Amino acid sequence: MKNEKVNPTGSYADRASTVIASYITSKSFSNASISYEQDFSSSLSRYLYRYAKVVQCIDELFTIDSSELLKLLEFGEVVTCSSMPQDTPVIEYVNALTVEGLKTIVFEVYEARVDVESVVVPARSDVLAFALAKGVKELRESGVDLSIDIVAVVPKDAKAPKHLAGEELVKVVEVSGNEALEALNTLAKRGVYTSPLSAIASHVAKTLSKSLTVLTVGFRPRTVARRSELKEQVIKVLKDLGKATTYEVWGYISNYSLKGVYKALKSLVKEGVVWKSLL
């Protein structure tokens, strides 16, 4: 199994978030509207909340777990999609930057010299399988002799993944709900907690020789501390001025004490957000 729990939010969606967040910050966008997608929304929100105002657009608000909604609210605003202006650009999970981020899983498998013939993935949407197939093709085009098939696992009676039609490197496998429950229970007994669809992927991988399955494994995510209002004001002043002494910064936010501004700057230097120079 390829365990993605070491990523900041414990999901392979972090691979997409790094690319998308890098693009947004490079363009200095001050706002980011995200179309809700499980795992992806919380991941991208965490990457962006310090750099842009984040708005989550959710179609079916009452189908989402309340704990997940509260997490999303920690890093931005949550609205119903119908309440957003029609001309608002919204970031969807399925996009070219997501593909570029997810295909790195194949690169990592190759660099680690893992001896596998197939990579099995859950296909809640078809973008993960599509991205991995693209990664395999790019490695082959660069001269790497790589023989890996991508196996996309879908529930029985689910709609066929549209982007995988005619994709020669991807094989689609259907499994039943009973198989999913059995696989979920088996993994849980071993201390591995994941979604039913990921569990199915692991079940299919066991039936194949030399196979690897990609899992998002449940765990308690690392908390991301929110900066105080004072720190945010200090950062804003320094962005506007470029550089300043502690006293000069305090002059712009004098509703706080000079000692408070000094402590905020000292903390920001430790975080690596502010650079300190000695004159």
N, C-alpha and C positions, 0 to 999 in steps of 0.2 A: 504494500500500500504506500502511496505517496501522501504523507500527512502534511497538510497545509496549515496546521495550527500555529506554526512559528511565525506566520505572517501577522501583522499588527492586529487584525480583527479575526484571525483564524480561518480565513476563507480564501479560496483561489481568486475570488473577485478582487482582492487587493492588487493582484497583478494588473488588472484593467485599471483600477483606481490610480495607480502610480502614473500610468501613461496619460490618462485623462487629466489628472490634477496638474501634471507637469505642463501640459498644453495650455490649460486655463490660466495658470500663473504666468506662463511665458507671454501670454497675450494681455496680462494685467486686467482680466475681467473682474469686476467687483461683485457680480451676481452669478449664481449658478442654480438653475432649476433642474431638478432630477425627477424623472419618471420612476415611480417606486418599483423596485425589483428586490425580492428577498436577498439578503446578504450584500448585494451590490449597493443598495441605498445607504445602509449604515456604514459600509466601507468607504464609499466616496465622500460621504458627509464628514467622516473623521479626518480624511486627508485634506479637505477643503476649508473646514470651518474657521481656521485662523487666517485665511487668505481671501475669502469671498463670502458674501451673504448667501447662505444655502437655503433653498426652498424645495421641500419634497412635495411632489404632486402625486396624490393617491386617488385611484378610481374607486376602489371598493374598501372604504375606510373601516367598515364594521367586520371585515373578515381578517383583519390583522391583529395579532396578539397585542394586548395593551402594553406589555413590558417592552415590546419592540418599538411601539409608537413613542413611548416615553424616552427611549434611547435616541430616537430620531430627533425629538424635540430638544435634547441636550445640545445638539450641534446645528440647529437651524429651525426654520419654520416649516410646519406641515399644513398643507391646504388640500382641498379637493380639486381635482383637475378641472372640473366644470367652473370653478371660481376664478381660474387664471385667464388673463387676456389671451385671445386666440392667437395673437402674433408673437407670443412668448416662446423663444427657443428653449426646447426642453431636451436634456441629455437622456437618451435611451440606452439601456444596457447593450442592445445589439447595435454596434457601430464599429467603424474601422479601427478606432483606437483600442477598443476592447479586444478585438482580434489580435492586434499587435502585442498587447500585454499578455494574453492567455497563451499565445503560441510559445512563450518562453519556457513553459513546462517541458515541451519536447526538447528544447535546447539544453535544459538542465539534465534531463534524462540522458541525453547523448554525452554531455560533458562528464557526468558521473560514471559513464561506461556501464550502465545498468543493462544486463543481458535480458532483454525482453523482446517478444515478437508482437505483442499487442498491448495497447494502452486502453483500458476500459473506463468510460466516463458516463456519469448520469447526464441525460439529455432533457433537462427541464425546458431549456431552450436549446436550439441547435448550435449556438455560437461557440461553445467550448470544443465540441468535436470538429467543427469547421476550422477553428483556429489551430488546433493541433495538427490537422491534416495540412494546413498551410505551412506550419513549421517544418513538418517532414519534407514537404516539397522544396522548401527553401534550402534545407540542409543538403538535399540531393542535388539541387542546382549548383550548390557551392562545391560539389565534388565529393561529398560524404556518401559512402556506401552504407545507407541506412535502410533496413527492411523492417518497418513497423506498421502494423495495421491499427486503425483507430476503431474501437467498438463503442457505438452510442447506444445506451440502454434506455428504453422508453417503456412506460406502462402499457399493458395490452389495451387495445381500443382507443389509445390516444391518437391525436392527429399526427400524421407523418411529418417529421421535421422538413420544412420546405427547402432550407438551404443545403440539405444533404442529398437532395435528389441528383443522381448522376455523379456523385462524388466517389470516385473509384477507391479511395483510400479508407473510406468509412463504411463499416458494416453496422446496420441497425438491428438490434435484438429486442424483442418484446418479452416482458415477463409479467406474471400475474401478481395481484395484490397479496395472495397467500405466500408467495415466494418472498415478497418484500418483508412481510411480517416475520417470517422465519429468519431471514437474513438480519433484520433489525435486532431480533432477540439474541441471535448468536453473537453479534458484535457487542451488544450491551453486556453480555455475560463475561466478555473479555475486557470490559472497561472502555470500549470504544463507542461513543455516542454520536450519532450522525443522523441525517434525514433518511426517510424510507427510500428515496430514490438513490441516494448514495449507497445505502445498504444493498440495494438490488445490484448496483454496479459491482460491488465487492462479491456478491453471490455469483454473478456471471464470470468474473475474473477467476474464481476458484475452479471453474469448469474448463478453463483454457490453460494450455501449457505456456510457461514463460510470459505471464501477463502481469501488468501493473495496473492498479486502480487508483484513481485520483479522488481523495476524500476531503470534504470539509468536516472536520471533527469538532464536535461540541466541546467547549471548555469555557472557563470564566475569563472573558477578555480583560486585557490590561486596561485599567481606567485611564482616561485621558483628562488630566487636570485642566480645568478652565482657568484662564488668566484672570486676575482681578481687574476691576474697572480702571484702577490706577495704572496698572501695567499697560493696559490697552491705550490709555491716554498718553503715556510716556512714549510708546512705540509710534503713535500718530505724530507727536511733536517731532521726534527724531526723523521720521520720514519726511516731514515738511522742511526741517532745517538742514538735514544732511548730517550735521554734527553740532554738538553743543555741550557745554559744561552742565553739571548737575544744577547749578544755580540758574542757568539760562532755561533749562527745562522747567524748573519750578516756577519761573516767571510766567509760563504759559498755562500752568495748572495750579495756581496759588490757592485753590480751595482745599488742597492737601498740604500737609506740613513739609518743610524741606527735608526733615529726617525721613518721612515716608517716601518721598521721591528718591532719596539716596538709597534706601533699602530696596525699592522696586528696581532701580537701575542695577544694583549689585546682584540681585536675583536674576535679572535678564542677561547679565554678562555670564553668569554661571550656566544658564540655559543655552548659551551660544547664540542668542537672538541679537544682542547688542555687542558691539566691539569697543573695547576700552583702550585708549591710548594715553600714554604719559608724556606730557610736554615739559 
